[in-house]
Amino acid sequence: MLQINMADVMNVIGSLTPYLIAIGVLFVLALIITFAVNKKTVKEVATRKIIHSESWLVALVGIVVAVSMMLSGPLSTLLNNATITKYMLSDTTVSKANELAKEVQSEAITMLKNDDSNLPLANKKVNVFGWGSTNPVYGGTGSGSMSDQYDTVSLLDGMKEAGLETNADLSKLYTDYRADRPVVAMWSQDWTLPEVPADQYSDSLISDAKSFSDEAVVVITRVGGEGADLPTNMKAENITYKNNSKDYDDFQDGEHFLQLSKTERDMIDLVTKNFDKVTLVYNGANAFQFDFLSNYPQIKSVLWCPPAGQTGFSALGDVLAGETNPSGKTSDTFVKDLTKTPVFNNTDGAAAASSSSVGADGAFVYDNVDDLAAKYTGFTGQETTVLPSFVNYVEGIYVGYKFYETAADEGLINYDDTVIYPFGYGLSYTSFEQKMGDVSYKDGKVTFDVTVTNTGDTAGKDVVEVYYNPPYTDGGIEKASKNLVAFEKTEKLEPGASETVKIEFDDDDMASYDDKDAKAWVLEKGDYTISIQSDSHHVIDSEKINVADTVTYDSESNTHNGDQTVATNQFDYAAGDVTYLSRANHFANYAEATAAPTNFSMSDEVKAAFTNNGNYDPTKYDDDSDEMPTTGAKNGLRLADMHGKDYDDADWEKLLDQLTFDDMDNLIANGGYGTPAVSSVGKIQLTDADGPASLNNNFTGVGSIGFPASTAFACTWNKDLAKQFGEMIGDMAHDMHVAGWYAPAMNIHRGAFSGRTFEYFSEDSLISGVMASNEIAGAKEKGVYSFMKHFALNDQETNRTNMVCTWADEQAIREIYLKPFEMSVKEGGAQAVMSSFNYIGYTYAGASNNLLNTVLRDEWGFKGFVLTDYFGGYGYQNGDQEIRNGNDSMLATTKITNHITDKSATSVKAMRTAAHNILYTAANSWQYADGEPKVATPIWKTAMYVAWGVTAILVIALEALAIKRYMDRKKAKAEVTA
């Protein structure tokens, strides 16, 4: 859920300052008049008293007006959200959601090892070791946190539900040691890993455990969250960590968060010395470093259990007990040494671990940009100064398995020495056989059947993974030798049963983006190997197809993947002065390309183009030929009239003519957690909810059922479950009266240390796009619009709000980082977008015309509105720049730099377009499906209207009384004089 921060408080105070000053001035003036008009200055009593009365009446009216202006102005959005009706989930929805969440986790749990058929557990009594067993990871922190309104199934509860009895004495040892998990929050992180030191396990405890059961399960957990990447050096100065023992350090300098601590290793030593049948459960979203497994032959089984949501641990119990056959496949590559990945030296997490060249916030900060410093009010309420920083996507297209498979083929690495579990890998309690039918390639379609047969003795599901290996010319267009192009999951197959899976994909799915010569998508001629595989490394069967002639998608009659306009280079400027990894000459430039940055100076060319709030002037971008649009017309149209009408329907122009400048500014500036009401067109206030795995209303405090993490969905490899989740989001949104969902998030697992890995799906763009687009499509069927996010290249958390220039080549941008978003628009029908905090090159993503207009709208055909990520100003967010470049609404609830200050024709035209995009999305939400929604007047407005009435009556009565007293005094004086 959203956490209140001092920046919001300071922004609110700042927006109220003029009104508070006015109230103070009125009060002081009334006091001054009261004291100034006295017996010495005005001798007549009647005159003196009437002046006193009138001054206080004027002050009262003025104060009421000022307060009303505060309430209906800068405070209106906050008050509307704070007083909105609290709608809860129905019991039926809760039951269905819990059932689906368990099913998702049942297919997400991935068995990485199972020697000697150690699982399922033969003994229903089991010793569960590891502090995390009593405090497992349900989700991420920040926007990924769970609601406390519904029952949560713990890891031990899930085992109990499955009929497994666990050692209560061990569990008590852990709960007595520490009851709560250290907080990894958006603005502060305690990375402590509580674990009972081995010397605190008494001999009798171990002896009793061995008597209790010969089975041992060891649980290792890792949590991540919004706001910071996982530490790549646990001894770095900015890392908060408390050792579990005074006798030793849990980590040495250079050791990272995704490897065992000494206390964890000591615990595993203890367990493996006393038990020969050990199962290791890793509960976390980030790929763990399993380099230690070869040292422990007693660890017979390994399960990866991604963050399970509120009911997912029931599924883990069923898997351990054998009630469920695991069918998950890895969504990422597990390597033996995470410090030797191609990206490690060029992530903000790596910068945070460095003791040189970077700022205290853990970023690669430029050393010559003092003139581009920006100031804003930070989360603590203090003024913060930030400097532009950068991150280099040096690996290009070679992300995850695409690097490891290609590097092995080129002889750069020994695969078995580098990778422990490939992408797409997962074991089962049964065995399967896959037979590949003849491959047909005609009319641009590749089609074939795969027959999957359960050859074992246990019912289960299998995944058909299809990869292609394209022809590669040394020094030509960069290409990986393995590329996932299609996948399907079977139904549950009984022993001996078979299912024939149909595979079909377009040949342009195998095209590469040539950003150097053709500056377009290209399908090069030659042989393409199509293979079915058990994972990214192991081939089951393959067949070659031949593309006779090179196809370049560079004309309106021949665009790539249904683009509405030709895709051509839009991000040349974002490549920067970076050496990118190339396959040429067997990755000859690997060492140079993947080294840590050494140049921290921003070039003069980039400095001249770099824009933030310190140097942006909207008037420089005004076009004198623009004509001022019509505003405030009385055409009689209502937003409900526009439901189901095309974006370009002529009635939209008539409706937009009805909007005033203030109407449009309100829509644009106050888009935080919903879009505001606009009375001139009959638009009601709509609520948008946060949460990648749920719906969280940050103002009412109402949350929905929390589902397993997005990484878990990717591990299911089941697109139908993603679609069902989207539909369930829709059902929960209806119960909660929510219109929009701040999800799904589909940034790439570029490296293992991203704090928000749980919220993103995979290292692979295809599986990310399939899962995201199906979730969006499911929600859309229920009339709920999903904000696909974070658009784009926001693949890390550390320093993400502080003007981070992301440098990447266009091929990688299009093939890796934009592909899931593209699929979400074209296949999922996305209606809303959340832009990202980072800069792409030297341009803020939320103000990138190339990204938000040329690519998103012109190429992909997106119709809907773009919202910023949380609007904190940050020294570079401002409404004027954003609406002119395709970002329509600001995720803000307080007055900051979100309002439009330029009233030129150019600006008002941009406001009109932004309003059109927002209103089009709102009109097509479920709340307008049956005409104009009926809404109650917010309670604060009713109270304000009552206050007006009471004030009016009081003022009239007091005025009448003052006049009567004045007249009585005048009459009395006249009589005395007479």
Beta strands, then each sheet from edge to edge (+ up, - down):
strand 1: 110-114
strand 2: 125-129
strand 3: 165-166
strand 4: 215-221
strand 5: 277-283
strand 6: 299-304
strand 7: 334-335
strand 8: 364-365
strand 9: 374-377
strand 10: 383-386
strand 11: 389-392
strand 12: 419-421
strand 13: 432-436
strand 14: 440-442
strand 15: 445-454
strand 16: 463-469
strand 17: 483-489
strand 18: 498-506
strand 19: 512-514
strand 20: 520-523
strand 21: 526-533
strand 22: 539-547
strand 23: 551-553
strand 24: 674-675
strand 25: 686-689
strand 26: 740-741
strand 27: 785-791
strand 28: 804-807
strand 29: 832-835
strand 30: 839-840
strand 31: 843-844
strand 32: 865-870
strand 33: 889-891
sheet 1: 1+ 6- 5- 4- 2- 3-
sheet 2: 7+ 12-
sheet 3: 8+ 11- 28- 30- 31+
sheet 4: 9+ 10-
sheet 5: 13+ 15- 14+
sheet 6: 13+ 15- 18+
sheet 7: 17+ 16- 21+ 22-
sheet 8: 19+ 20- 23+
sheet 9: 24+ 25- 26- 27- 29- 32- 33-
end
